[in-house]
């Protein structure tokens, strides 16, 4: 499941959560909260928001000002879905 195409296809879906977040121009905090609620049924801690926001900003900056945000959001969602908490609790 983790290395298969199933998760990647769902994350890339044009009618999925990632596209909804992109269309709404959601900020980092709201994006992280929405992904956590969808996958883990809980809000992220302040530390998780801080750490992930910094990682998202760094990843976006590496791609330059015209870099699409989709890969960053897909990577974040993939990380949450393949993390220990999701695998063992959900």
N, C-alpha and C positions, 0 to 999 in steps of 0.2 A: 504494500500500500504506500509506504513512504517514498519509495523510489519509482513507483509506477506512474503512468500518465494520468490516472484518475484525478488526483489532487490538482495537478497542473492544469488539466482541462477545466476543472471546476473553477479554479482561480482565474483562468483566462476567459471564462464565459462572459458574453456581452450583457447578459441579464443577471449577473451575479452581484454579490456584495461589493467586490472591488470596483466594478463599474459604477455602482451606485455612489460609492464614496468619491470616486473621481468626478462624477457628474455634479455632485453637491459641493465640490471644492472644499471638502472637509479638512479642517486643520489636523495637526498631528495628534493632539489630545483626543479629539472626537473620533478620529480614525482608529486609534489604539483601543479606545473604549468599545467601539462598535465591534471590532474584531474579537476582543476578549469576551464580550457578552455573547456573541454568536458561537464562539468555539468553546469557551470555558464556563459560561453562565455566571460570570462574576466580573466586577470592575477590576481593572489593573490597579496595583498599588501606586502610590506617588513615585516610589523609586523605579518601578517598571515604566511608568510614563516618562520619567526623566531620562532613563537609559535608552529607551526605544526612540524617543524624540531626537535625542542626540545622534543615534545611529541612522535614523531616517534623514536628518539634515546632512550628515556626512556623506551618505550614499547619494543623495540628490546633488550635493555640491560637486562630487566627483564627476558626475555626468554633465556638468555645466548648466547654465541658466535655461537652456532649451531642452534639457533632459526630461523625458517622460517620467511621470511619477508611478505609473503602473508597475514596473518591475520592482520598485521599492515596496509597494503595498503587497504585491504577490509574495515577495520574499518574507515580509513580516507575517502574513497569514500562514504561509507554509511553515515558518518556524514555530508558530503557536500550535498549529495542527500536528506537527511532528514532535512536539515537546513531551517531556515525561508526564507533565500534569494531564494533558489531553489523553495520551496513550493509556495511562493507568486509571484515570478517573472517569473517562467518558466513553 
